[in-house]
Each structure stands twice: as C-alpha cells, then as structure tokens.
Amino acid sequence: MAKSIIYKHYQRILSQWPVDLLRPEVSFQKTIQRRIDTQLRPTTAPLQNNVVSNQAQASVLTPKPFDEQGELEQVNVLYSFLENRYTKKYPLSERMMRPVSNPNYYDDLLKELNEAPTRSRFQSMLNRWKGFLRFS
C-alpha cells in the first residue's frame, strides 16, 4: 500500500519537473522513472544463473529492499526543490546578486543560459571565438 502512494508522489513530481533545455539528451525524469520502476514496481521474474554470470551484475539487476522512510525523505526533498523552499527560506541579498567587481554577472549569465538552447552551431562557434579574442 505504501509503495503505491510513494509511486504516485514520484509520478506527480516527475510530471511537474522542468525539462533541461541545455542538455535535452540527459533526462532527470527518465532516470528517476527507471529507479522507481525497479524499486517500487519490481519484476516478479527470478534471475537465472545462466543469464547473470557474476555477483556484480546480479547486484545491479536485483532491487534493494524497500525503505519507506528513506523514500519519503527523498520525495520530500524533490518537492522542496520543485517549490523553491530554499530560495524562500534563505533569500539572497542584493549585494550578493550584484558583486562590486561585476554587477551584471548574474544577469548576463541568465541571458546566456536562456539564449543557449536556441543558438545555432555557427552562433555557438562565433561566441567561442569572441571569448578567445578579447580586446581590452
């Protein structure tokens, strides 16, 4: 019973989790989905000795024992990331976000991160060369 509730929490988290636009080939959702499928919905087929040749492979294929408290803690942590609890609890000061040495650093970084997924290969190469050739 508890496994199904935790499984539903994970499904809700994964449905709300944002997609990484910088690295679409690396999916947090797929990784967590594979993990919860092996932990919370284990297969009933027993492992055969002729398929699994050594102990290392067997430990990878067999799910670990279910730890309800540990799973609930992990679900809580994932919810805390989704809700931005830490930025609300520990807000950054204006002085921290605008360092004297480079006050626009974080604004420029956000701008760069927002533009990067839509940039063509040519634009990426051009920006790389601009970084190499700085005139001051």
C-alpha positions, 0 to 999 in steps of 0.5 A: 500500500505504501509503495503505491502512494510513494509511486504516485508522489514520484509520478506527480513530481516527475510530471511537474519537473522542468525539462533541461533545455541545455542538455535535452539528451540527459533526462532527470525524469527518465532516470528517476522513472527507471529507479522507481520502476525497479524499486517500487514496481519490481519484476516478479521474474527470478534471475537465472544463473545462466543469464547473470554470470557474476555477483556484480551484475546480479547486484545491479539487476536485483532491487534493494529492499524497500525503505519507506522512510528513506523514500519519503525523505527523498520525495520530500526533498524533490518537492522542496526543490520543485517549490523553491523552499530554499530560495524562500527560506534563505533569500539572497541579498542584493549585494550578493546578486550584484558583486562590486567587481561585476554587477551584471554577472548574474544577469548576463549569465541568465541571458546566456543560459536562456539564449543557449538552447536556441543558438545555432552551431555557427552562433555557438562557434562565433561566441567561442571565438569572441571569448578567445579574442578579447580586446581590452 
